[in-house]
């Protein structure tokens, strides 16, 4: 009898946990603002289009903000908060310092949304919509963004340092980092395809182009010409993450990996004789499969620990709490 009651208790606990997880995600919906701010999408997209027209790289930067927000305590807009006397935020954490950008664009988007619907749309949702629009504008897939997130009242530099996988990551570390936030290995490889757009600083890829053998020698030489071996020299020099089409959202990122032309150590880890080689080959040969899986993974990532209901707040200014 004891074993039966323990089993029942365990099942009840599991069901309760599943309901709890489900209720969190269930509160996000694609029509969350259909009555409170029906013009949210048409308000945001022109601001994003203008920013990307001024600088094509900005699309990648805005997409990256959403990644770096969701991986740290969930998709809650915490990356946007400036430091205060009570907490040290995420902007100066190692994965973000001197590289996270686009905050001014988010400010502009938020200002436009506040004019249209004051106090209604969260900064966390602004990030989610802006990321989707950036991908679409650069030729990538679209998806229905789930909304209803609220904004955190705090941020954590320590959490950012511990949660976002660095460009030096091994394949196992990448897989574990994504699993820790509920994303599968396939999700990880698909989301890594975000590196089909954007650029990286010399400091992020110096070790890979000088010290590693799983790299095309001519590609390494080309990159070395603008990224000197000596630390401190050319640290901020930029190189495209996708050698072929750095401002077009396509599957060339994977084709580059097949040729050992991944810019970052963590990029080339996806195709280096390991468990993800077959996924990279698949995406390299089928752009439609990549784009479909990327869109699905973005929706899944947007579900990471959102603040909903009465949790958090709707910030008026994304840089500070109300």
DAMO-V665264 format. One record per backbone hydrogen bond with DSSP energy under -0.5 kcal/mol. NH is the residue of the N-H (numbers start at 1). CO is the residue of the C=O. Records with the same first field share a line. If there is no record, write none. Layout:
# DAMO-V665264
NH = CO / CO
This chain:
# DAMO-V665264
5 = 1
6 = 2
7 = 3
8 = 4
9 = 5
10 = 6
11 = 7
12 = 8
13 = 9
14 = 10
15 = 11
16 = 12
17 = 13
18 = 14
19 = 15
20 = 16
21 = 17
22 = 18
23 = 19
24 = 20
25 = 21
26 = 22
27 = 23
28 = 25
29 = 147
32 = 29
34 = 31
37 = 33
40 = 37
43 = 39
44 = 40
45 = 41
46 = 42
47 = 43 / 44
48 = 44
49 = 45
50 = 46
51 = 47
52 = 48
53 = 49
54 = 50
55 = 51
58 = 55
59 = 56
60 = 57
61 = 57
62 = 58
63 = 59
64 = 60
65 = 61
66 = 62
67 = 63
68 = 64
69 = 65
70 = 66
71 = 67
72 = 69
73 = 71
74 = 70
75 = 304
76 = 74
80 = 77
81 = 78
82 = 319
84 = 87
89 = 87
93 = 90
96 = 93
97 = 93
99 = 96
100 = 96
106 = 102
107 = 103
108 = 104
109 = 105
110 = 106
111 = 107
112 = 108
113 = 109
114 = 110
115 = 111
116 = 112
117 = 113
120 = 117
121 = 117
126 = 122
127 = 123
128 = 124
129 = 125
130 = 126
131 = 127
132 = 128
133 = 129
134 = 130
135 = 131
136 = 132
137 = 133
138 = 134
139 = 136
140 = 135
145 = 143
147 = 29
150 = 307
151 = 313
152 = 76
157 = 88
160 = 156
161 = 157
162 = 158
163 = 159
164 = 160
165 = 163
169 = 166
174 = 170
175 = 171
176 = 172
177 = 173
178 = 174
179 = 175
180 = 176
181 = 178
182 = 179
183 = 178
188 = 184
189 = 185
190 = 186
191 = 187
192 = 188
193 = 189 / 190
194 = 191
195 = 192
196 = 193
197 = 194
198 = 246
200 = 239
202 = 237
203 = 235
204 = 201
205 = 201 / 202
206 = 202
209 = 205
210 = 206
211 = 207
212 = 208
215 = 213
216 = 260
220 = 216
221 = 217
222 = 218
223 = 219
224 = 220
225 = 221
226 = 223
227 = 224
233 = 230
234 = 232
237 = 234
239 = 200
241 = 198
242 = 198
243 = 241
248 = 245
249 = 138
250 = 248
254 = 251
255 = 251
256 = 252
257 = 253
258 = 254
259 = 255 / 256
260 = 257
261 = 256
263 = 241
266 = 167
268 = 264
269 = 265
270 = 267
271 = 268
272 = 269
277 = 274
280 = 276
281 = 277
282 = 278
283 = 279
284 = 280
285 = 281
286 = 282
290 = 286
291 = 287
292 = 288
293 = 289
294 = 290
295 = 291
296 = 292
297 = 293
298 = 294
299 = 295
300 = 296
301 = 297
302 = 298
303 = 300
304 = 301
305 = 303
306 = 303
307 = 150
308 = 306
311 = 308
313 = 151
315 = 313
317 = 320
320 = 317
